[in-house]
Amino acid sequence: MLTEGIYTDITINTSDGSLGAHRAVLAARSPVFQNMFAHDLQEKEYSTINISDMSVESCQAFLSYLYGTVDPTDFLVHRLALLRAADKYDISDLKDACHESLLEDIDAKNVLDRLQNAALYQMLELKESCLKYLIKFGKIFDVRDQFNVFLQCADRDLITEVFNEVLLLGKDSNLRAVVCFPCIFCAKYRQAVQTVWCFYDTGGVSLNVL
């Protein structure tokens, strides 16, 4: 029905194209869409929805999920965009599906990005898994270049939580975190933040955070 465009009655405008859909399906899957069509908003009046923060390909995957026809490969490719859409349009099952998928392949290339998304979208299990990968598995040294960027753009509370995890690890084990790195000025918070690289050895904990 979606692919063939049979009896579509709503147009979705994305950042780089348009797609047709059915109001009944969108309203049944999302309370946000339901409210759009139930009240005299422009979406109801002009039969259009503007989703400018999604590409047409990501939106196609989004609609395919709502219609129950999403391809697993498309889901993996667009899962971060799908996560944003799930949060924006209050689609809890899609958010849960994205959460579970993002837990499966955490690595050095994506861990900091996923950590920030986990904090942003309040996905506790994903956040804990990312922190475990970085701190308990000692991978924070492997992402030192990306970590500099992370310190400059991440939420202050999240940065504090990372530092606290380093301290907690030292208290709960016989590991020592040796920290000796240049200070980075975080303009967003008008303060200096000590970069953390962890080398593990036996002994106590040594950590200085400005």
Secondary structure, DSSP 4 states (H G I P E B T S, - for coil): -TTTTTT--EEEE-SS-EEEE-HHHHHHH-HHHHHHHHTT-HHHHHSEEE-TTS-HHHHHHHHHHHTT---HHHHHHTHHHHHHHHHHTT-HHHHHHHHHHHTTT--TTTHHHHHHHHHHTT-HHHHHHHHIIIIIT-GGGGGHHHHHHHHHHS-HHHHHHHHHHHHHHHHHSSEEE-----EEEETTTTEEEE-----EEES-------
